[in-house]
């Protein structure tokens, strides 16, 4: 188990989650928890597939949306930057 954590990229988490259904928020939190559990290797998860690092995207709920996140090894943190829901 890693000591990594996840957090929203802003001080106001409502900026990222505002207006989203509770199930979507729960799924995004679940995925963020899983990404934090794998630590620095999360920099290779999701899109873009041709390189690691930078802003990453990962589908949620069978492609009905996605989360965008940054992996910052120096902080041992996965920052959720945006949640997009097509619902």
HTML snippet that shows the backbone in 3Dmol.js (N, CA, C, O; Angstrom):
<script src="https://3Dmol.org/build/3Dmol-min.js"></script>
<div id="view" style="width:600px;height:400px;position:relative"></div>
<script>
const pdb = `
ATOM      1  N   UNK A   1       0.844  -1.180   0.000  1.00  0.00           N
ATOM      2  CA  UNK A   1       0.000   0.000   0.000  1.00  0.00           C
ATOM      3  C   UNK A   1       0.889   1.244   0.000  1.00  0.00           C
ATOM      4  O   UNK A   1       1.878   1.310   0.730  1.00  0.00           O
ATOM      5  N   UNK A   2       0.535   2.208  -0.809  1.00  0.00           N
ATOM      6  CA  UNK A   2       1.357   3.410  -0.902  1.00  0.00           C
ATOM      7  C   UNK A   2       0.855   4.468   0.076  1.00  0.00           C
ATOM      8  O   UNK A   2      -0.271   4.388   0.567  1.00  0.00           O
ATOM      9  N   UNK A   3       1.690   5.449   0.352  1.00  0.00           N
ATOM     10  CA  UNK A   3       1.317   6.571   1.217  1.00  0.00           C
ATOM     11  C   UNK A   3       0.734   7.722   0.402  1.00  0.00           C
ATOM     12  O   UNK A   3       0.499   8.809   0.930  1.00  0.00           O
ATOM     13  N   UNK A   4       0.505   7.483  -0.865  1.00  0.00           N
ATOM     14  CA  UNK A   4      -0.033   8.522  -1.725  1.00  0.00           C
ATOM     15  C   UNK A   4      -1.468   8.848  -1.330  1.00  0.00           C
ATOM     16  O   UNK A   4      -2.161   8.060  -0.685  1.00  0.00           O
ATOM     17  N   UNK A   5      -1.880  10.038  -1.742  1.00  0.00           N
ATOM     18  CA  UNK A   5      -3.263  10.477  -1.506  1.00  0.00           C
ATOM     19  C   UNK A   5      -3.785  11.114  -2.786  1.00  0.00           C
ATOM     20  O   UNK A   5      -3.046  11.267  -3.757  1.00  0.00           O
ATOM     21  N   UNK A   6      -5.026  11.473  -2.783  1.00  0.00           N
ATOM     22  CA  UNK A   6      -5.578  12.217  -3.910  1.00  0.00           C
ATOM     23  C   UNK A   6      -6.278  13.449  -3.352  1.00  0.00           C
ATOM     24  O   UNK A   6      -6.666  13.487  -2.184  1.00  0.00           O
ATOM     25  N   UNK A   7      -6.433  14.458  -4.212  1.00  0.00           N
ATOM     26  CA  UNK A   7      -7.053  15.706  -3.793  1.00  0.00           C
ATOM     27  C   UNK A   7      -7.606  16.384  -5.041  1.00  0.00           C
ATOM     28  O   UNK A   7      -7.235  16.048  -6.166  1.00  0.00           O
ATOM     29  N   UNK A   8      -8.498  17.343  -4.821  1.00  0.00           N
ATOM     30  CA  UNK A   8      -8.965  18.167  -5.946  1.00  0.00           C
ATOM     31  C   UNK A   8      -7.923  19.242  -6.202  1.00  0.00           C
ATOM     32  O   UNK A   8      -7.190  19.635  -5.295  1.00  0.00           O
ATOM     33  N   UNK A   9      -7.861  19.709  -7.418  1.00  0.00           N
ATOM     34  CA  UNK A   9      -6.827  20.651  -7.826  1.00  0.00           C
ATOM     35  C   UNK A   9      -7.096  22.070  -7.336  1.00  0.00           C
ATOM     36  O   UNK A   9      -6.244  22.944  -7.501  1.00  0.00           O
ATOM     37  N   UNK A  10      -8.251  22.317  -6.741  1.00  0.00           N
ATOM     38  CA  UNK A  10      -8.577  23.660  -6.264  1.00  0.00           C
ATOM     39  C   UNK A  10      -8.922  23.604  -4.790  1.00  0.00           C
ATOM     40  O   UNK A  10      -9.151  22.522  -4.250  1.00  0.00           O
ATOM     41  N   UNK A  11      -8.961  24.747  -4.134  1.00  0.00           N
ATOM     42  CA  UNK A  11      -9.382  24.804  -2.735  1.00  0.00           C
ATOM     43  C   UNK A  11     -10.871  24.538  -2.595  1.00  0.00           C
ATOM     44  O   UNK A  11     -11.331  24.088  -1.546  1.00  0.00           O
ATOM     45  N   UNK A  12     -11.622  24.816  -3.648  1.00  0.00           N
ATOM     46  CA  UNK A  12     -13.074  24.635  -3.630  1.00  0.00           C
ATOM     47  C   UNK A  12     -13.427  23.395  -4.438  1.00  0.00           C
ATOM     48  O   UNK A  12     -13.521  23.465  -5.663  1.00  0.00           O
ATOM     49  N   UNK A  13     -13.626  22.244  -3.763  1.00  0.00           N
ATOM     50  CA  UNK A  13     -13.919  21.007  -4.483  1.00  0.00           C
ATOM     51  C   UNK A  13     -15.246  21.089  -5.227  1.00  0.00           C
ATOM     52  O   UNK A  13     -15.472  20.324  -6.165  1.00  0.00           O
ATOM     53  N   UNK A  14     -16.129  22.004  -4.827  1.00  0.00           N
ATOM     54  CA  UNK A  14     -17.395  22.185  -5.533  1.00  0.00           C
ATOM     55  C   UNK A  14     -17.159  22.671  -6.963  1.00  0.00           C
ATOM     56  O   UNK A  14     -18.000  22.463  -7.837  1.00  0.00           O
ATOM     57  N   UNK A  15     -16.018  23.317  -7.203  1.00  0.00           N
ATOM     58  CA  UNK A  15     -15.655  23.747  -8.551  1.00  0.00           C
ATOM     59  C   UNK A  15     -15.525  22.546  -9.474  1.00  0.00           C
ATOM     60  O   UNK A  15     -15.899  22.623 -10.645  1.00  0.00           O
ATOM     61  N   UNK A  16     -15.003  21.444  -8.966  1.00  0.00           N
ATOM     62  CA  UNK A  16     -14.802  20.238  -9.760  1.00  0.00           C
ATOM     63  C   UNK A  16     -16.057  19.388  -9.781  1.00  0.00           C
ATOM     64  O   UNK A  16     -16.381  18.808 -10.817  1.00  0.00           O
ATOM     65  N   UNK A  17     -16.777  19.294  -8.666  1.00  0.00           N
ATOM     66  CA  UNK A  17     -17.899  18.363  -8.549  1.00  0.00           C
ATOM     67  C   UNK A  17     -19.265  19.018  -8.633  1.00  0.00           C
ATOM     68  O   UNK A  17     -20.274  18.313  -8.637  1.00  0.00           O
ATOM     69  N   UNK A  18     -19.335  20.323  -8.699  1.00  0.00           N
ATOM     70  CA  UNK A  18     -20.609  21.034  -8.682  1.00  0.00           C
ATOM     71  C   UNK A  18     -21.550  20.593  -9.787  1.00  0.00           C
ATOM     72  O   UNK A  18     -21.175  20.560 -10.959  1.00  0.00           O
ATOM     73  N   UNK A  19     -22.785  20.251  -9.406  1.00  0.00           N
ATOM     74  CA  UNK A  19     -23.809  19.892 -10.372  1.00  0.00           C
ATOM     75  C   UNK A  19     -23.770  18.449 -10.857  1.00  0.00           C
ATOM     76  O   UNK A  19     -24.632  18.044 -11.638  1.00  0.00           O
ATOM     77  N   UNK A  20     -22.800  17.670 -10.417  1.00  0.00           N
ATOM     78  CA  UNK A  20     -22.706  16.277 -10.845  1.00  0.00           C
ATOM     79  C   UNK A  20     -23.571  15.384  -9.968  1.00  0.00           C
ATOM     80  O   UNK A  20     -23.717  15.648  -8.775  1.00  0.00           O
ATOM     81  N   UNK A  21     -24.151  14.325 -10.545  1.00  0.00           N
ATOM     82  CA  UNK A  21     -24.919  13.380  -9.734  1.00  0.00           C
ATOM     83  C   UNK A  21     -24.022  12.711  -8.693  1.00  0.00           C
ATOM     84  O   UNK A  21     -22.831  12.518  -8.936  1.00  0.00           O
ATOM     85  N   UNK A  22     -24.585  12.355  -7.532  1.00  0.00           N
ATOM     86  CA  UNK A  22     -23.788  11.730  -6.473  1.00  0.00           C
ATOM     87  C   UNK A  22     -23.081  10.451  -6.916  1.00  0.00           C
ATOM     88  O   UNK A  22     -21.969  10.184  -6.460  1.00  0.00           O
ATOM     89  N   UNK A  23     -23.691   9.657  -7.787  1.00  0.00           N
ATOM     90  CA  UNK A  23     -23.056   8.428  -8.264  1.00  0.00           C
ATOM     91  C   UNK A  23     -21.804   8.701  -9.084  1.00  0.00           C
ATOM     92  O   UNK A  23     -20.839   7.939  -9.023  1.00  0.00           O
ATOM     93  N   UNK A  24     -21.817   9.774  -9.840  1.00  0.00           N
ATOM     94  CA  UNK A  24     -20.649  10.144 -10.648  1.00  0.00           C
ATOM     95  C   UNK A  24     -19.512  10.599  -9.734  1.00  0.00           C
ATOM     96  O   UNK A  24     -18.352  10.246  -9.949  1.00  0.00           O
ATOM     97  N   UNK A  25     -19.853  11.382  -8.719  1.00  0.00           N
ATOM     98  CA  UNK A  25     -18.841  11.837  -7.772  1.00  0.00           C
ATOM     99  C   UNK A  25     -18.240  10.641  -7.038  1.00  0.00           C
ATOM    100  O   UNK A  25     -17.025  10.574  -6.850  1.00  0.00           O
ATOM    101  N   UNK A  26     -19.081   9.703  -6.624  1.00  0.00           N
ATOM    102  CA  UNK A  26     -18.588   8.512  -5.925  1.00  0.00           C
ATOM    103  C   UNK A  26     -17.665   7.689  -6.819  1.00  0.00           C
ATOM    104  O   UNK A  26     -16.642   7.186  -6.355  1.00  0.00           O
ATOM    105  N   UNK A  27     -18.014   7.548  -8.089  1.00  0.00           N
ATOM    106  CA  UNK A  27     -17.168   6.790  -9.017  1.00  0.00           C
ATOM    107  C   UNK A  27     -15.830   7.499  -9.240  1.00  0.00           C
ATOM    108  O   UNK A  27     -14.783   6.852  -9.282  1.00  0.00           O
ATOM    109  N   UNK A  28     -15.863   8.819  -9.380  1.00  0.00           N
ATOM    110  CA  UNK A  28     -14.618   9.581  -9.556  1.00  0.00           C
ATOM    111  C   UNK A  28     -13.737   9.453  -8.312  1.00  0.00           C
ATOM    112  O   UNK A  28     -12.519   9.320  -8.430  1.00  0.00           O
ATOM    113  N   UNK A  29     -14.340   9.491  -7.127  1.00  0.00           N
ATOM    114  CA  UNK A  29     -13.575   9.326  -5.895  1.00  0.00           C
ATOM    115  C   UNK A  29     -12.986   7.918  -5.804  1.00  0.00           C
ATOM    116  O   UNK A  29     -11.854   7.749  -5.352  1.00  0.00           O
ATOM    117  N   UNK A  30     -13.738   6.918  -6.224  1.00  0.00           N
ATOM    118  CA  UNK A  30     -13.243   5.545  -6.208  1.00  0.00           C
ATOM    119  C   UNK A  30     -12.033   5.400  -7.120  1.00  0.00           C
ATOM    120  O   UNK A  30     -11.030   4.794  -6.743  1.00  0.00           O
ATOM    121  N   UNK A  31     -12.132   5.957  -8.321  1.00  0.00           N
ATOM    122  CA  UNK A  31     -11.020   5.868  -9.270  1.00  0.00           C
ATOM    123  C   UNK A  31      -9.808   6.645  -8.740  1.00  0.00           C
ATOM    124  O   UNK A  31      -8.675   6.176  -8.852  1.00  0.00           O
ATOM    125  N   UNK A  32     -10.043   7.819  -8.169  1.00  0.00           N
ATOM    126  CA  UNK A  32      -8.937   8.607  -7.608  1.00  0.00           C
ATOM    127  C   UNK A  32      -8.248   7.842  -6.479  1.00  0.00           C
ATOM    128  O   UNK A  32      -7.026   7.904  -6.345  1.00  0.00           O
ATOM    129  N   UNK A  33      -9.017   7.128  -5.675  1.00  0.00           N
ATOM    130  CA  UNK A  33      -8.446   6.317  -4.599  1.00  0.00           C
ATOM    131  C   UNK A  33      -7.581   5.202  -5.169  1.00  0.00           C
ATOM    132  O   UNK A  33      -6.498   4.921  -4.655  1.00  0.00           O
ATOM    133  N   UNK A  34      -8.064   4.567  -6.237  1.00  0.00           N
ATOM    134  CA  UNK A  34      -7.284   3.502  -6.892  1.00  0.00           C
ATOM    135  C   UNK A  34      -6.003   4.058  -7.512  1.00  0.00           C
ATOM    136  O   UNK A  34      -4.947   3.432  -7.426  1.00  0.00           O
ATOM    137  N   UNK A  35      -6.096   5.229  -8.132  1.00  0.00           N
ATOM    138  CA  UNK A  35      -4.905   5.846  -8.720  1.00  0.00           C
ATOM    139  C   UNK A  35      -3.877   6.179  -7.644  1.00  0.00           C
ATOM    140  O   UNK A  35      -2.680   5.968  -7.839  1.00  0.00           O
ATOM    141  N   UNK A  36      -4.340   6.698  -6.511  1.00  0.00           N
ATOM    142  CA  UNK A  36      -3.417   7.013  -5.415  1.00  0.00           C
ATOM    143  C   UNK A  36      -2.780   5.738  -4.869  1.00  0.00           C
ATOM    144  O   UNK A  36      -1.626   5.752  -4.441  1.00  0.00           O
ATOM    145  N   UNK A  37      -3.525   4.644  -4.883  1.00  0.00           N
ATOM    146  CA  UNK A  37      -2.985   3.380  -4.365  1.00  0.00           C
ATOM    147  C   UNK A  37      -1.832   2.856  -5.223  1.00  0.00           C
ATOM    148  O   UNK A  37      -0.924   2.206  -4.706  1.00  0.00           O
ATOM    149  N   UNK A  38      -1.864   3.134  -6.524  1.00  0.00           N
ATOM    150  CA  UNK A  38      -0.763   2.652  -7.371  1.00  0.00           C
ATOM    151  C   UNK A  38       0.389   3.645  -7.435  1.00  0.00           C
ATOM    152  O   UNK A  38       1.434   3.343  -8.011  1.00  0.00           O
ATOM    153  N   UNK A  39       0.209   4.828  -6.848  1.00  0.00           N
ATOM    154  CA  UNK A  39       1.312   5.781  -6.694  1.00  0.00           C
ATOM    155  C   UNK A  39       1.843   6.341  -8.001  1.00  0.00           C
ATOM    156  O   UNK A  39       1.073   6.737  -8.875  1.00  0.00           O
ATOM    157  N   UNK A  40       3.152   6.372  -8.129  1.00  0.00           N
ATOM    158  CA  UNK A  40       3.809   6.996  -9.291  1.00  0.00           C
ATOM    159  C   UNK A  40       3.446   6.314 -10.598  1.00  0.00           C
ATOM    160  O   UNK A  40       3.514   6.943 -11.654  1.00  0.00           O
ATOM    161  N   UNK A  41       3.064   5.047 -10.558  1.00  0.00           N
ATOM    162  CA  UNK A  41       2.665   4.348 -11.783  1.00  0.00           C
ATOM    163  C   UNK A  41       1.377   4.900 -12.381  1.00  0.00           C
ATOM    164  O   UNK A  41       1.058   4.598 -13.531  1.00  0.00           O
ATOM    165  N   UNK A  42       0.636   5.699 -11.629  1.00  0.00           N
ATOM    166  CA  UNK A  42      -0.582   6.315 -12.158  1.00  0.00           C
ATOM    167  C   UNK A  42      -0.272   7.265 -13.310  1.00  0.00           C
ATOM    168  O   UNK A  42      -1.170   7.616 -14.076  1.00  0.00           O
ATOM    169  N   UNK A  43       0.981   7.683 -13.443  1.00  0.00           N
ATOM    170  CA  UNK A  43       1.379   8.580 -14.540  1.00  0.00           C
ATOM    171  C   UNK A  43       1.324   7.883 -15.889  1.00  0.00           C
ATOM    172  O   UNK A  43       1.501   8.527 -16.923  1.00  0.00           O
ATOM    173  N   UNK A  44       1.078   6.563 -15.896  1.00  0.00           N
ATOM    174  CA  UNK A  44       0.969   5.812 -17.147  1.00  0.00           C
ATOM    175  C   UNK A  44      -0.446   5.311 -17.407  1.00  0.00           C
ATOM    176  O   UNK A  44      -0.677   4.584 -18.374  1.00  0.00           O
ATOM    177  N   UNK A  45      -1.392   5.691 -16.559  1.00  0.00           N
ATOM    178  CA  UNK A  45      -2.772   5.227 -16.677  1.00  0.00           C
ATOM    179  C   UNK A  45      -3.565   6.187 -17.540  1.00  0.00           C
ATOM    180  O   UNK A  45      -3.374   7.401 -17.459  1.00  0.00           O
ATOM    181  N   UNK A  46      -4.447   5.657 -18.360  1.00  0.00           N
ATOM    182  CA  UNK A  46      -5.347   6.494 -19.154  1.00  0.00           C
ATOM    183  C   UNK A  46      -4.702   7.070 -20.397  1.00  0.00           C
ATOM    184  O   UNK A  46      -3.704   6.553 -20.899  1.00  0.00           O
ATOM    185  N   UNK A  47      -5.292   8.152 -20.883  1.00  0.00           N
ATOM    186  CA  UNK A  47      -4.810   8.810 -22.088  1.00  0.00           C
ATOM    187  C   UNK A  47      -3.983  10.028 -21.710  1.00  0.00           C
ATOM    188  O   UNK A  47      -4.242  10.617 -20.660  1.00  0.00           O
ATOM    189  N   UNK A  48      -3.030  10.428 -22.484  1.00  0.00           N
ATOM    190  CA  UNK A  48      -2.554   9.851 -23.737  1.00  0.00           C
ATOM    191  C   UNK A  48      -1.744   8.580 -23.487  1.00  0.00           C
ATOM    192  O   UNK A  48      -1.067   8.442 -22.468  1.00  0.00           O
ATOM    193  N   UNK A  49      -1.833   7.669 -24.433  1.00  0.00           N
ATOM    194  CA  UNK A  49      -1.184   6.368 -24.268  1.00  0.00           C
ATOM    195  C   UNK A  49       0.252   6.349 -24.774  1.00  0.00           C
ATOM    196  O   UNK A  49       0.994   5.414 -24.476  1.00  0.00           O
ATOM    197  N   UNK A  50       0.657   7.355 -25.527  1.00  0.00           N
ATOM    198  CA  UNK A  50       1.998   7.346 -26.119  1.00  0.00           C
ATOM    199  C   UNK A  50       3.083   7.948 -25.226  1.00  0.00           C
ATOM    200  O   UNK A  50       4.257   7.943 -25.596  1.00  0.00           O
ATOM    201  N   UNK A  51       2.704   8.467 -24.057  1.00  0.00           N
ATOM    202  CA  UNK A  51       3.695   9.025 -23.138  1.00  0.00           C
ATOM    203  C   UNK A  51       3.127   8.997 -21.716  1.00  0.00           C
ATOM    204  O   UNK A  51       1.930   8.788 -21.518  1.00  0.00           O
ATOM    205  N   UNK A  52       3.985   9.208 -20.752  1.00  0.00           N
ATOM    206  CA  UNK A  52       3.523   9.258 -19.376  1.00  0.00           C
ATOM    207  C   UNK A  52       3.676  10.662 -18.827  1.00  0.00           C
ATOM    208  O   UNK A  52       4.426  11.473 -19.371  1.00  0.00           O
ATOM    209  N   UNK A  53       2.965  10.945 -17.750  1.00  0.00           N
ATOM    210  CA  UNK A  53       3.012  12.255 -17.118  1.00  0.00           C
ATOM    211  C   UNK A  53       2.068  13.241 -17.767  1.00  0.00           C
ATOM    212  O   UNK A  53       1.361  12.911 -18.719  1.00  0.00           O
ATOM    213  N   UNK A  54       2.064  14.442 -17.250  1.00  0.00           N
ATOM    214  CA  UNK A  54       1.181  15.478 -17.752  1.00  0.00           C
ATOM    215  C   UNK A  54      -0.264  15.229 -17.366  1.00  0.00           C
ATOM    216  O   UNK A  54      -0.556  14.348 -16.557  1.00  0.00           O
ATOM    217  N   UNK A  55      -1.165  16.001 -17.943  1.00  0.00           N
ATOM    218  CA  UNK A  55      -2.590  15.858 -17.680  1.00  0.00           C
ATOM    219  C   UNK A  55      -3.085  14.563 -18.303  1.00  0.00           C
ATOM    220  O   UNK A  55      -2.933  14.353 -19.507  1.00  0.00           O
ATOM    221  N   UNK A  56      -3.677  13.693 -17.493  1.00  0.00           N
ATOM    222  CA  UNK A  56      -4.146  12.380 -17.933  1.00  0.00           C
ATOM    223  C   UNK A  56      -5.668  12.364 -17.928  1.00  0.00           C
ATOM    224  O   UNK A  56      -6.299  13.136 -17.207  1.00  0.00           O
ATOM    225  N   UNK A  57      -6.257  11.481 -18.734  1.00  0.00           N
ATOM    226  CA  UNK A  57      -7.709  11.273 -18.754  1.00  0.00           C
ATOM    227  C   UNK A  57      -8.008   9.804 -18.536  1.00  0.00           C
ATOM    228  O   UNK A  57      -7.284   8.927 -19.009  1.00  0.00           O
ATOM    229  N   UNK A  58      -9.099   9.549 -17.805  1.00  0.00           N
ATOM    230  CA  UNK A  58      -9.510   8.176 -17.560  1.00  0.00           C
ATOM    231  C   UNK A  58     -11.027   8.122 -17.639  1.00  0.00           C
ATOM    232  O   UNK A  58     -11.713   8.891 -16.966  1.00  0.00           O
ATOM    233  N   UNK A  59     -11.557   7.211 -18.464  1.00  0.00           N
ATOM    234  CA  UNK A  59     -13.009   7.071 -18.624  1.00  0.00           C
ATOM    235  C   UNK A  59     -13.674   6.626 -17.332  1.00  0.00           C
ATOM    236  O   UNK A  59     -13.104   5.867 -16.549  1.00  0.00           O
ATOM    237  N   UNK A  60     -14.894   7.114 -17.123  1.00  0.00           N
ATOM    238  CA  UNK A  60     -15.699   6.665 -15.994  1.00  0.00           C
ATOM    239  C   UNK A  60     -17.061   6.206 -16.500  1.00  0.00           C
ATOM    240  O   UNK A  60     -17.579   6.708 -17.497  1.00  0.00           O
ATOM    241  N   UNK A  61     -17.616   5.251 -15.795  1.00  0.00           N
ATOM    242  CA  UNK A  61     -18.958   4.738 -16.055  1.00  0.00           C
ATOM    243  C   UNK A  61     -19.172   4.391 -17.525  1.00  0.00           C
ATOM    244  O   UNK A  61     -20.070   4.924 -18.178  1.00  0.00           O
ATOM    245  N   UNK A  62     -18.353   3.510 -18.024  1.00  0.00           N
ATOM    246  CA  UNK A  62     -18.444   2.947 -19.379  1.00  0.00           C
ATOM    247  C   UNK A  62     -18.452   4.041 -20.442  1.00  0.00           C
ATOM    248  O   UNK A  62     -19.272   4.008 -21.360  1.00  0.00           O
ATOM    249  N   UNK A  63     -17.556   4.995 -20.325  1.00  0.00           N
ATOM    250  CA  UNK A  63     -17.402   6.019 -21.347  1.00  0.00           C
ATOM    251  C   UNK A  63     -18.434   7.128 -21.316  1.00  0.00           C
ATOM    252  O   UNK A  63     -18.500   7.928 -22.250  1.00  0.00           O
ATOM    253  N   UNK A  64     -19.240   7.199 -20.270  1.00  0.00           N
ATOM    254  CA  UNK A  64     -20.239   8.270 -20.185  1.00  0.00           C
ATOM    255  C   UNK A  64     -19.643   9.557 -19.631  1.00  0.00           C
ATOM    256  O   UNK A  64     -20.347  10.554 -19.466  1.00  0.00           O
ATOM    257  N   UNK A  65     -18.349   9.531 -19.347  1.00  0.00           N
ATOM    258  CA  UNK A  65     -17.635  10.696 -18.860  1.00  0.00           C
ATOM    259  C   UNK A  65     -16.178  10.341 -18.640  1.00  0.00           C
ATOM    260  O   UNK A  65     -15.749   9.232 -18.957  1.00  0.00           O
ATOM    261  N   UNK A  66     -15.426  11.268 -18.105  1.00  0.00           N
ATOM    262  CA  UNK A  66     -14.031  10.994 -17.791  1.00  0.00           C
ATOM    263  C   UNK A  66     -13.554  11.945 -16.709  1.00  0.00           C
ATOM    264  O   UNK A  66     -14.148  12.995 -16.467  1.00  0.00           O
ATOM    265  N   UNK A  67     -12.454  11.543 -16.060  1.00  0.00           N
ATOM    266  CA  UNK A  67     -11.800  12.445 -15.114  1.00  0.00           C
ATOM    267  C   UNK A  67     -10.449  12.827 -15.699  1.00  0.00           C
ATOM    268  O   UNK A  67      -9.820  12.037 -16.403  1.00  0.00           O
ATOM    269  N   UNK A  68     -10.016  14.027 -15.407  1.00  0.00           N
ATOM    270  CA  UNK A  68      -8.689  14.488 -15.781  1.00  0.00           C
ATOM    271  C   UNK A  68      -7.903  14.677 -14.492  1.00  0.00           C
ATOM    272  O   UNK A  68      -8.406  15.239 -13.519  1.00  0.00           O
ATOM    273  N   UNK A  69      -6.665  14.200 -14.499  1.00  0.00           N
ATOM    274  CA  UNK A  69      -5.874  14.247 -13.281  1.00  0.00           C
ATOM    275  C   UNK A  69      -4.404  14.439 -13.596  1.00  0.00           C
ATOM    276  O   UNK A  69      -3.935  14.142 -14.694  1.00  0.00           O
ATOM    277  N   UNK A  70      -3.689  14.945 -12.599  1.00  0.00           N
ATOM    278  CA  UNK A  70      -2.229  15.094 -12.650  1.00  0.00           C
ATOM    279  C   UNK A  70      -1.622  14.220 -11.562  1.00  0.00           C
ATOM    280  O   UNK A  70      -2.144  14.147 -10.449  1.00  0.00           O
ATOM    281  N   UNK A  71      -0.534  13.569 -11.886  1.00  0.00           N
ATOM    282  CA  UNK A  71       0.207  12.780 -10.914  1.00  0.00           C
ATOM    283  C   UNK A  71       1.467  13.573 -10.565  1.00  0.00           C
ATOM    284  O   UNK A  71       2.283  13.866 -11.439  1.00  0.00           O
ATOM    285  N   UNK A  72       1.620  13.916  -9.292  1.00  0.00           N
ATOM    286  CA  UNK A  72       2.762  14.728  -8.863  1.00  0.00           C
ATOM    287  C   UNK A  72       3.576  13.916  -7.855  1.00  0.00           C
ATOM    288  O   UNK A  72       3.275  13.925  -6.661  1.00  0.00           O
ATOM    289  N   UNK A  73       4.615  13.210  -8.337  1.00  0.00           N
ATOM    290  CA  UNK A  73       5.416  12.377  -7.440  1.00  0.00           C
ATOM    291  C   UNK A  73       6.044  13.149  -6.277  1.00  0.00           C
ATOM    292  O   UNK A  73       6.167  12.611  -5.177  1.00  0.00           O
ATOM    293  N   UNK A  74       6.435  14.379  -6.506  1.00  0.00           N
ATOM    294  CA  UNK A  74       7.067  15.187  -5.461  1.00  0.00           C
ATOM    295  C   UNK A  74       6.126  15.377  -4.267  1.00  0.00           C
ATOM    296  O   UNK A  74       6.572  15.437  -3.121  1.00  0.00           O
ATOM    297  N   UNK A  75       4.827  15.470  -4.545  1.00  0.00           N
ATOM    298  CA  UNK A  75       3.828  15.640  -3.482  1.00  0.00           C
ATOM    299  C   UNK A  75       3.224  14.309  -3.043  1.00  0.00           C
ATOM    300  O   UNK A  75       2.467  14.259  -2.073  1.00  0.00           O
ATOM    301  N   UNK A  76       3.553  13.236  -3.750  1.00  0.00           N
ATOM    302  CA  UNK A  76       2.929  11.929  -3.548  1.00  0.00           C
ATOM    303  C   UNK A  76       1.411  12.067  -3.550  1.00  0.00           C
ATOM    304  O   UNK A  76       0.717  11.622  -2.636  1.00  0.00           O
ATOM    305  N   UNK A  77       0.924  12.704  -4.620  1.00  0.00           N
ATOM    306  CA  UNK A  77      -0.499  13.013  -4.706  1.00  0.00           C
ATOM    307  C   UNK A  77      -0.989  12.919  -6.151  1.00  0.00           C
ATOM    308  O   UNK A  77      -0.262  13.234  -7.094  1.00  0.00           O
ATOM    309  N   UNK A  78      -2.229  12.483  -6.299  1.00  0.00           N
ATOM    310  CA  UNK A  78      -2.942  12.522  -7.571  1.00  0.00           C
ATOM    311  C   UNK A  78      -3.968  13.644  -7.434  1.00  0.00           C
ATOM    312  O   UNK A  78      -4.843  13.589  -6.569  1.00  0.00           O
ATOM    313  N   UNK A  79      -3.860  14.652  -8.282  1.00  0.00           N
ATOM    314  CA  UNK A  79      -4.771  15.792  -8.233  1.00  0.00           C
ATOM    315  C   UNK A  79      -5.848  15.628  -9.300  1.00  0.00           C
ATOM    316  O   UNK A  79      -5.537  15.558 -10.489  1.00  0.00           O
ATOM    317  N   UNK A  80      -7.098  15.566  -8.890  1.00  0.00           N
ATOM    318  CA  UNK A  80      -8.218  15.519  -9.814  1.00  0.00           C
ATOM    319  C   UNK A  80      -8.489  16.952 -10.251  1.00  0.00           C
ATOM    320  O   UNK A  80      -8.817  17.812  -9.433  1.00  0.00           O
ATOM    321  N   UNK A  81      -8.346  17.198 -11.556  1.00  0.00           N
ATOM    322  CA  UNK A  81      -8.468  18.553 -12.092  1.00  0.00           C
ATOM    323  C   UNK A  81      -9.856  18.852 -12.644  1.00  0.00           C
ATOM    324  O   UNK A  81     -10.325  19.989 -12.580  1.00  0.00           O
ATOM    325  N   UNK A  82     -10.512  17.823 -13.189  1.00  0.00           N
ATOM    326  CA  UNK A  82     -11.791  18.045 -13.856  1.00  0.00           C
ATOM    327  C   UNK A  82     -12.530  16.726 -13.943  1.00  0.00           C
ATOM    328  O   UNK A  82     -11.918  15.666 -14.081  1.00  0.00           O
ATOM    329  N   UNK A  83     -13.859  16.797 -13.862  1.00  0.00           N
ATOM    330  CA  UNK A  83     -14.718  15.640 -14.095  1.00  0.00           C
ATOM    331  C   UNK A  83     -15.718  16.043 -15.162  1.00  0.00           C
ATOM    332  O   UNK A  83     -16.462  17.008 -14.988  1.00  0.00           O
ATOM    333  N   UNK A  84     -15.738  15.314 -16.259  1.00  0.00           N
ATOM    334  CA  UNK A  84     -16.666  15.595 -17.359  1.00  0.00           C
ATOM    335  C   UNK A  84     -17.704  14.484 -17.380  1.00  0.00           C
ATOM    336  O   UNK A  84     -17.361  13.302 -17.383  1.00  0.00           O
ATOM    337  N   UNK A  85     -18.978  14.872 -17.393  1.00  0.00           N
ATOM    338  CA  UNK A  85     -20.084  13.905 -17.389  1.00  0.00           C
ATOM    339  C   UNK A  85     -21.024  14.242 -18.544  1.00  0.00           C
ATOM    340  O   UNK A  85     -21.563  15.346 -18.621  1.00  0.00           O
ATOM    341  N   UNK A  86     -21.209  13.273 -19.440  1.00  0.00           N
ATOM    342  CA  UNK A  86     -22.084  13.470 -20.594  1.00  0.00           C
ATOM    343  C   UNK A  86     -23.535  13.129 -20.274  1.00  0.00           C
ATOM    344  O   UNK A  86     -24.441  13.506 -21.016  1.00  0.00           O
ATOM    345  N   UNK A  87     -23.757  12.413 -19.165  1.00  0.00           N
ATOM    346  CA  UNK A  87     -25.022  11.888 -18.686  1.00  0.00           C
ATOM    347  C   UNK A  87     -26.228  12.442 -19.270  1.00  0.00           C
ATOM    348  O   UNK A  87     -27.332  12.038 -18.905  1.00  0.00           O
TER     349      UNK A  87
END
`;
const viewer = $3Dmol.createViewer("view");
viewer.addModel(pdb, "pdb");
viewer.setStyle({}, {cartoon: {color: "spectrum"}});
viewer.zoomTo();
viewer.render();
</script>
